[in-house]
Amino acid sequence: METTTEKEIGEIQESTPDPTVGAVDVPAPKQTPSSLTAKVPEVETHLYRRGKGPIAIFKSNLGGWEQDQLEVRDILDKYGFKSVYAFNPGSGRGVPIRFHPRNGRSILGYKDGTVVYIDGEPTDSLMKPVTKILIGVAVITILITLIVRDTPEWLKKLNIFGGDFPPWVLACMVIVFARMRKRTKDFLNKLGW
């Protein structure tokens, strides 16, 4: 005959354990900074050129301390604009978007996920000022030759070049001097002149 001890020693039967009884709290694995993924705030930007377009639609990350500033200088450099403006496709161009000169971020903040419409003003080409200078030289030269048929007496006395002084050289000197003075005004102020 079997005794009670033999019955208890018999086969081990598997049963589903109750999760609340004798459960040990296992800590969740620690997340390292490399495993964390934070969503970078961004806005959808519709970019126009002088009210025509959109020439580009892209997502732009927001930067700054509070992650709410638009990276304006990056847009200016990438698309060759000298300035950007707030834009409404229905009514047109609005106020200029101002940005900080050091970091290139907008002064006003934007919310994550918004749609921003921007109108850009392209930079002037180099041909425009060169053409203006050439036309200015031609006009001044024509005026000098029409008004002064003979070389001025004071210019003959100077005799800088050792001969006759053509009027177009005088016109070039006047225009170059005027342009240099206009361009270097800030530079000379910094030097104390």
C-alpha positions as CSV (number, residue, x, y, z in Angstrom):
1,M,0.0,0.0,0.0
2,E,1.1,3.5,-0.7
3,T,1.6,5.9,2.0
4,T,0.9,9.6,1.9
5,T,4.5,10.4,1.6
6,E,4.8,8.4,-1.6
7,K,1.8,10.2,-3.1
8,E,3.4,13.6,-2.3
9,I,6.7,12.4,-3.8
10,G,5.0,11.2,-7.1
11,E,5.1,13.1,-10.4
12,I,5.4,16.8,-10.6
13,Q,2.6,18.4,-12.5
14,E,2.9,21.7,-14.2
15,S,0.4,24.4,-13.5
16,T,0.1,28.0,-14.5
17,P,1.4,30.2,-11.8
18,D,-0.5,33.1,-10.4
19,P,1.3,36.2,-11.4
20,T,0.4,38.1,-8.2
21,V,1.7,35.4,-5.9
22,G,5.4,35.5,-5.2
23,A,6.1,37.9,-8.1
24,V,9.4,39.7,-8.0
25,D,9.5,43.3,-9.4
26,V,12.1,43.2,-12.1
27,P,13.3,46.7,-12.9
28,A,12.8,47.9,-16.5
29,P,16.1,48.2,-18.4
30,K,17.6,51.7,-18.1
31,Q,17.4,53.7,-21.3
32,T,20.7,55.3,-22.3
33,P,20.7,58.7,-24.1
34,S,21.7,56.9,-27.3
35,S,18.6,54.7,-27.2
36,L,16.2,57.6,-26.5
37,T,14.6,59.2,-29.6
38,A,13.1,62.6,-29.1
39,K,11.0,64.1,-31.8
40,V,12.6,67.3,-33.2
41,P,10.0,70.0,-33.6
42,E,9.5,71.0,-37.3
43,V,7.3,73.0,-39.5
44,E,6.2,72.5,-43.1
45,T,7.5,75.4,-45.2
46,H,6.0,76.5,-48.5
47,L,8.6,78.7,-50.2
48,Y,7.6,81.3,-52.9
49,R,9.9,83.5,-55.0
50,R,8.4,87.0,-55.5
51,G,4.9,85.7,-55.0
52,K,5.2,82.9,-57.6
53,G,5.4,79.3,-56.8
54,P,5.6,77.5,-54.4
55,I,9.2,76.7,-55.7
56,A,9.8,74.3,-52.8
57,I,7.8,72.6,-50.0
58,F,10.0,71.1,-47.3
59,K,10.1,70.3,-43.6
60,S,12.3,72.6,-41.6
61,N,13.6,71.8,-38.1
62,L,13.0,74.4,-35.4
63,G,16.0,75.4,-33.3
64,G,16.9,77.6,-30.4
65,W,16.7,77.2,-26.7
66,E,12.9,76.4,-26.7
67,Q,13.0,74.7,-30.0
68,D,10.6,77.2,-31.6
69,Q,12.7,79.3,-33.9
70,L,13.0,78.9,-37.7
71,E,16.4,78.6,-39.2
72,V,16.1,81.6,-41.5
73,R,19.8,82.0,-42.6
74,D,19.9,78.4,-43.8
75,I,16.9,79.2,-46.1
76,L,18.5,82.4,-47.3
77,D,21.8,80.6,-48.2
78,K,20.2,77.6,-49.8
79,Y,17.8,79.4,-52.1
80,G,19.9,82.6,-52.7
81,F,17.5,85.1,-51.1
82,K,18.5,88.4,-49.6
83,S,15.4,88.6,-47.5
84,V,12.3,86.6,-46.7
85,Y,8.8,87.7,-45.9
86,A,5.7,86.2,-44.3
87,F,3.3,85.3,-47.1
88,N,-0.4,84.6,-47.6
89,P,-1.2,83.0,-51.0
90,G,-4.5,84.9,-51.1
91,S,-3.4,88.4,-50.2
92,G,0.4,88.4,-50.9
93,R,3.5,89.4,-49.1
94,G,3.4,90.5,-45.5
95,V,6.0,91.7,-43.1
96,P,9.7,90.7,-43.3
97,I,10.8,87.7,-41.1
98,R,13.5,89.2,-38.9
99,F,16.3,87.0,-37.6
100,H,19.1,87.3,-35.2
101,P,22.4,88.2,-37.0
102,R,24.6,85.9,-34.9
103,N,22.7,82.6,-35.0
104,G,20.4,83.1,-38.0
105,R,17.2,82.1,-36.2
106,S,13.9,83.9,-36.4
107,I,13.1,86.2,-33.6
108,L,9.5,85.1,-33.4
109,G,8.6,81.6,-32.4
110,Y,6.7,78.9,-34.3
111,K,4.6,75.9,-33.1
112,D,5.6,72.4,-34.0
113,G,3.6,71.0,-37.0
114,T,2.4,74.3,-38.4
115,V,2.5,75.3,-42.0
116,V,4.6,78.4,-42.8
117,Y,4.3,80.3,-46.1
118,I,7.5,82.3,-47.0
119,D,8.1,84.7,-49.9
120,G,11.7,85.3,-50.8
121,E,13.4,88.2,-52.5
122,P,16.3,87.0,-54.7
123,T,19.7,88.6,-54.4
124,D,20.7,91.1,-57.1
125,S,22.9,89.7,-59.8
126,L,26.4,91.2,-60.3
127,M,25.4,92.4,-63.8
128,K,23.1,95.0,-62.5
129,P,25.6,97.3,-60.8
130,V,28.2,96.7,-63.5
131,T,25.7,97.7,-66.2
132,K,24.8,100.8,-64.1
133,I,28.5,101.8,-63.9
134,L,29.1,101.3,-67.6
135,I,26.0,103.4,-68.5
136,G,27.0,106.1,-66.1
137,V,30.5,106.3,-67.6
138,A,29.1,106.5,-71.1
139,V,26.6,109.2,-70.2
140,I,29.1,111.3,-68.3
141,T,31.7,110.9,-71.1
142,I,29.1,112.1,-73.7
143,L,28.2,115.1,-71.5
144,I,31.8,116.1,-70.9
145,T,32.6,115.8,-74.6
146,L,29.5,117.9,-75.6
147,I,30.0,120.6,-73.0
148,V,33.8,120.8,-73.0
149,R,35.1,120.7,-76.6
150,D,38.6,121.5,-75.4
151,T,40.5,120.1,-72.4
152,P,40.0,122.3,-69.4
153,E,43.0,124.7,-68.7
154,W,43.4,123.5,-65.1
155,L,43.7,119.9,-66.4
156,K,46.4,121.0,-68.9
157,K,48.4,122.7,-66.1
158,L,48.3,119.5,-64.0
159,N,49.7,117.4,-66.9
160,I,49.5,114.2,-64.9
161,F,49.6,111.9,-67.8
162,G,52.1,113.8,-69.9
163,G,49.7,114.5,-72.7
164,D,46.1,115.1,-73.6
165,F,43.6,113.9,-70.9
166,P,40.6,112.0,-72.4
167,P,37.3,112.9,-70.8
168,W,36.1,109.3,-70.4
169,V,39.0,108.7,-67.9
170,L,37.7,111.6,-65.8
171,A,34.2,110.2,-65.9
172,C,35.5,106.8,-64.8
173,M,37.4,108.3,-62.0
174,V,34.3,110.2,-60.7
175,I,32.1,107.1,-60.8
176,V,34.7,104.9,-59.2
177,F,35.4,107.4,-56.5
178,A,31.6,107.9,-55.8
179,R,31.0,104.1,-55.6
180,M,34.0,103.5,-53.4
181,R,33.0,106.2,-51.0
182,K,29.5,104.8,-50.8
183,R,30.7,101.2,-50.2
184,T,33.5,102.1,-47.8
185,K,31.6,104.6,-45.6
186,D,31.0,102.1,-42.8
187,F,34.6,100.8,-43.1
188,L,36.0,104.3,-42.7
189,N,33.7,105.0,-39.8
190,K,35.0,101.9,-38.0
191,L,38.6,103.2,-38.5
192,G,37.6,106.6,-37.0
193,W,37.6,108.7,-40.2
